[in-house]
Amino acid sequence: MSTTIQDIKESIHKNKLRLGKEIRESKELFSLLTKSTHKKLTSEEKKKVKEQLLDICKSVPALAVFMLPGGALLLPLLIKLIPDILPSSFREDSIDIDLK
């Protein structure tokens, strides 16, 4: 198999895992926000909420660029120029994902 095709498959697999991680973290955010309606959050929980809300805010522009015609080609270039545009789970090079 060609190296390029193998690289693409590996990249798709990693991004699939990262997306799953981001979804799990978003579920945690929802549960923390629900908890905050009737109970005070700890400082660690508040930090998680802040990080997740920032990640969601970062996801919107990246998704918008991706949906533009040619966005799939433009997004990697944009990421090189502005690496902080992606949510935290997509910025990690080595991926430690618990598949439970």
N, C-alpha and C positions, 0 to 999 in steps of 0.2 A: 504494500500500500504506500502511496506517495506520502512523503513527510508533511506536505501541506494539508492533505486531507486528514491525516492523523492529528495534526495540530488543531485543525478546525473542530474535529470530534472531541478532542480533549478540552478545548475552550468551551464548547457547548455544554459538556458534562459539568465542568466547574461552575459555569454560570447557572446551570440548573440547580446545583447544590446551594449556591449562594442565594438564589431566589427563594429556595425553600427556607433557608436560614432567615432571610429577611421577613418572610411571611410569618414564621414562628415568633420572631421578635415583635412584629406588629400585633400578633395575638396577645402577647404579653403586655404590650402597651394598652390595648383595649381593656384587659383585665385590671391593670393598674388604674386606669382612668375611672373604671367602674367602682373600684375600691375607694378611690379618692372622694366619691360622692357621699360616702357615709363614714369614712374613717380617714385619719390623717396619715399621709405617706411618710415613710422614713426618708432620710436624706439620700440613701442609696436608691430607693425607689424613685424619688424625684429626679435624680440624675439619669436613671434609665428612661424616664418619661421624656426628659429634655433631649436626650440623645436620639430617641426614636422619632420624636416630632421633627427634629432636624433632618434625620434620614428621609422621612417622608417628603419634607420640603425639597430635598435634593433630588428625589426620585422624579418629581413632576417635570422639571426642565429637561432631564435626561430622556424621559419618555417622550416629551414633546419633540425633541430633536430627532429621536429615533423614528418617530412617525412621519416626519417630513420626507418628501421624495429624495432619495439618496441619503437619508438620515443614518442608515446602517453603515454607510461609508464615512459619514461626517462625524458620527459619535466617537469613534476611536481617536480621531484627530483632535476633537474637542477635549477628550479625556487626557490626552498627552499635554495639551496646553493648560487645562484647568483640572488637575487631578481631584480636587475636592468636590467636583460636581456629582460624584457617585456616592451612594449610601455606603456606610462603613463596611458592611459585609462584602461589597464588591471591590473595595480597595485593598483587601487583604490578599497578599500574594500566596502565602501558604494557607490552605483552607483546613481548619479543624472543625468539621461539622459532625455533630452527634446525630445520627440518623434514627434516633428513637422515636 
